[in-house]
Amino acid sequence: MPKMKTNSGARKRFKKTASGKIKRKHAFKNHILTKKSKKRKLKLSHFAVVNDSDMDRIERLI
C-alpha cells in the first residue's frame, strides 16, 4: 500500500513542536485591522496550540 499524501493546505497552516504538539495561527489578523486594538492584534499574532480534540484529525493530515 502506498504512503498517504500530506494535505498541502494543512502543511502550510500547522507546524509540529519538539514535544509533539501542533502550533497554529490565530484567525482575524488579515484585514480590517484599524478597528482592532493594539493589544488584540498583538495577542492574535502569537501562535496557539491546537486543541486535543482536533489533534488526531490534524495529525492525519500532516
C-alpha positions in Angstrom: 0.0 0.0 0.0 1.4 3.4 -0.9 2.2 6.1 1.6 -0.5 8.6 2.5 -0.1 12.0 0.9 0.3 15.1 3.1 -2.6 17.5 2.8 -1.0 20.6 1.3 -3.4 23.0 2.9 -2.6 21.6 6.4 1.1 21.5 5.7 1.0 25.3 5.2 -1.1 26.0 8.3 0.3 23.8 11.0 3.8 23.1 12.4 4.8 20.5 14.9 6.8 21.4 18.1 9.6 19.3 19.5 7.3 18.0 22.2 4.8 16.7 19.6 2.2 19.4 20.0 0.8 21.2 16.9 1.0 25.0 16.5 -1.5 27.1 14.6 -2.0 30.8 13.9 -4.9 32.8 15.2 -7.7 33.9 12.9 -8.9 37.6 12.4 -5.4 39.0 11.7 -5.6 39.6 8.0 -7.6 42.7 7.3 -9.8 45.4 8.9 -7.1 45.9 11.5 -7.8 49.6 12.1 -10.7 49.0 14.4 -8.9 46.3 16.4 -6.8 47.4 19.4 -3.1 47.1 19.5 -3.3 44.6 22.4 -5.8 42.4 20.5 -3.6 42.4 17.3 -0.5 41.6 19.4 -2.3 38.6 21.0 -3.5 37.4 17.6 0.0 37.4 16.2 1.3 34.8 18.6 1.0 31.1 17.9 -1.6 28.9 19.6 -1.6 25.2 20.4 -4.2 23.0 18.7 -6.9 21.6 21.0 -6.6 18.0 22.0 -10.0 17.2 20.4 -8.7 18.3 17.0 -5.2 16.8 17.4 -5.9 13.4 15.8 -7.6 14.9 12.7 -4.8 17.3 12.0 -2.1 14.6 12.8 -3.6 12.5 10.0 -3.5 15.4 7.5 0.2 16.3 8.1 
